[in-house]
Amino acid sequence: MSLAFPLLATVSPGTPITSALWMSNVYNGLTFLSQPPVLTATQGTTQSIGNTAWTSLALDVTSADTYGMHSNVTNNSRATAVVAGWYLVCGSVNWTPNSTLNRGIRLAKNGTAIVGSGAFRLATGAGQTDGMGSSSLLTYLNVGDYVEVQVWQNSGGSLSTVIGTDVDSSMTVFWLHT
């Protein structure tokens, strides 16, 4: 479903308030607020992340996308705003077992890191799947702006993400208000 954010009708003094005018403003506004832009996308394919290189997560499985913000094929790391406003953006990554050095995650807007969205930590022990999430963050997006989850690791070689678990790498985007 794709609804534009409703705009109030422009009327001049003396314009009669008809049922059509009333319903177009009240109904469309309530419909939009009850069905805001929401996206949840995950990885259905493992992704190899190079050593010491920030990499956007490829998200090829969409479980919810009420406004067509995401494609599983074209630029599948992105959630692109189709309605301007403040969005709550969350991301997570799940790494294959590896106990060497550090892991990082952050959110990016139009390819640039969003200040305050990053997190780093030491890898978990060998044999343990290593999952981490970014802090949830509010960011303003204009129509056409996009957000991504970017990850980083320095294990000394490439390290893959994990799929098929309850902690698949993911991104969730939720419109809050204009």
N, C-alpha and C positions, 0 to 999 in steps of 0.2 A: 504494500500500500504506500502511496506517495501523496502526502498532503503538504501543501505549502503552509508556512506559518500564517495564520489568518490576519488580515488587516481589516480594521474597522472601515465601514463604508463612509464615504465622504458625503455629507448631506448639508444642505443650506437651510437657514431658518425658514420654517413654513413647510418643509418637506414632510409629508405624512408618513408615519411609521406604519408600514404595512407588515403583514405576517411574513412575507418573503424577505423584507429587509431585516426584520428582527431575527428570523431563523438563520439567515446567512451569517450573521455576526455571532449569535449565541451558539448555535449548533456547531458551526465550523470550529469555533474556538474551543468548545468542550471536546469535540472529536479529536482535535489535534492534541490537546493536553492529556487525553486518555490513551493516545497512541503516539507518543513522542518517538523521535529517532533513537533506536537501540541497535547495537551490534554486539554479537559475541562470535568470535572466530578462533579456531584452534588449528594446530598442526595435525595433518593426517599422514605426513611424510616426514621422516627425520631430516634434519638439516645439519650439514657440517659447518661449524663456525671456526674460522681461521684464528691462529694465534695472534693476540694483541691487535685485533681489528674490530671496531664497532660494526656490527652486522644487524640489519633489520630482519626480524623473524618473518619467514614466509608462512602465511596462514591460509591453508587450502581447504578448510572445512568451515562452513558457516552454519551455525545453529539458529541464529536470529539476526535478521537484518531488515528492519521495518521500513527503511527508506532507500535501500540500494546504495549504501555507503561503501560497500566492499565487493570486490570480485575475487573469486577463488583462482582465477587464471591471470588476469592483467593487473600488474602492480599489487599482488596479493599480500604485501606487507602493510598496505595502507587502508585506513578508514578515512574517507573523504566526506567532509561536511556538505550536505545538501540544503541545510537550514542553518543560518547563522545563529550563534548563541554560545552559552557556557556549557561545556561538556565535562563529565566525569570520565576520566580515562584510566584504565587499569591494565597491567600487563604481568605475565609470569613466564618463566622459562624452567624447563626441567632438563638437566644434563645427564649424560651417561656417567657411570661411576668413574671417578678419577680423583685422586687425592692430592694432585699437584697444584699448588699456588692458589690463584684467585678467580672469582667469577664476578661479573658485573651486569647490571640491567639498568636501562633508563628509557624514558619516553622522549620522542622527538616530534616536533611540529615542523612540517615542510622541510624535513631533512636536518633540522638543527635541534640539538639537545634542549629539552625544557628544563630550565633551572629548578632545582629542588626535586627532580623526579628520579635521580639515580641512587643506586645502592651497590655496594661492593661487600664481599665477604670471602673468607677462606673457603676452599673446597672442603667437602666432607670426606670421610674416610673411604679408602678403596672398597669397592663392593657395594657402596650405597649410592642410590640415585640421588642426585643433588638438585633440588628444586628451590627456586626463589622467586619472589614477586616484587614488583616495584610498589612504591607507595602510591595510593590513589591520588590523583591530582586533578584539580579543576583547571581548564584552559579555555580561552575564548577562541572559537574558530569562525572565520568568515566562510561563506559559501566557496568551495574549491580548496580550502585549506585541508591538509591531511595530517594524521598522526600515525606513528609507528611505535612498536616496541623494538628497541635495539639492545643487543647483548654483546658481551665481551668476555674473553677468558685468556689466561696466559699459562696454559699447561705445558707449553713447549711445542705443541703441534696442534693439528685440528682436533676439535672435540664436537661430538654430535649431540643433538637434542634427542629426547626420548618421546616416543608416542605410544598410544595404546594403554595409557594409565589414567587414573583419575586426576593426575596433575599435569596433563599435556600443556605445552607452551600455548599461551593464549593472549588475546586482547579483548577487553570489553569497553565499549564506548556508549555513554548514555547522555542524551541531551537533557539539561536541567531548566534553563530559562534563557531569554534573550538578553 
